[in-house]
């Protein structure tokens, strides 16, 4: 069994080009949080489960910024 590793992440939502023209900017869906996972793939699966329901139909406009330690 692998030891768990520490990961920090944030979820960022980006507006469309039309929304950018209207002055909308990218926003944090989830502030920086910390989790333990065996690897980055597992961490991404756990993080994706925390995406709020209102963004599930716009996943292509979300970024998950992840950093391991």
C-alpha positions in Angstrom: 0.0 0.0 0.0 1.4 3.4 -1.0 1.7 6.2 1.5 -0.7 9.0 1.0 0.7 12.2 -0.4 -0.4 15.8 0.3 -2.1 17.8 -2.5 -3.4 21.3 -2.6 -6.0 22.4 -5.2 -8.4 25.0 -6.3 -11.3 24.8 -8.8 -11.5 27.8 -11.3 -14.4 28.6 -13.6 -13.7 30.6 -16.8 -16.3 32.7 -18.7 -17.0 32.3 -22.4 -15.5 34.9 -24.8 -18.9 36.6 -25.0 -19.1 36.8 -21.2 -15.5 38.2 -21.1 -16.7 41.0 -23.5 -19.4 41.8 -21.0 -16.7 42.1 -18.3 -17.1 38.8 -16.5 -13.8 37.3 -15.1 -12.7 33.9 -14.0 -13.8 33.0 -10.5 -12.8 30.5 -7.8 -15.4 27.8 -7.4 -13.4 26.3 -4.6 -10.8 28.1 -2.5 -7.4 26.4 -2.0 -8.0 23.1 -0.1 -5.7 20.3 1.0 -6.3 16.5 0.6 -4.4 13.3 1.0 -4.3 10.8 -1.9 -2.0 8.0 -3.1 -1.3 9.8 -6.4 -2.4 12.7 -8.6 -4.9 10.6 -10.6 -6.7 9.6 -7.4 -6.5 13.2 -6.1 -8.2 14.4 -9.3 -11.0 11.9 -8.9 -11.6 13.0 -5.3 -11.5 16.7 -6.3 -13.9 16.2 -9.2 -16.5 14.9 -6.8 -16.5 18.3 -5.1 -17.5 20.2 -8.2 -20.8 21.9 -7.3 -23.9 20.6 -9.3 -24.5 24.0 -11.0 -21.2 23.6 -12.9 -21.6 20.0 -14.1 -23.0 21.0 -17.4 -20.0 23.4 -18.1 -17.1 21.2 -17.1 -15.1 22.3 -20.2 -14.9 25.7 -18.6 -13.5 24.5 -15.3 -9.8 24.1 -14.4 -8.5 22.2 -11.5 -5.2 23.7 -10.3 -3.3 21.0 -8.3 0.0 20.9 -6.6 1.7 18.0 -4.8 4.2 18.2 -2.0 
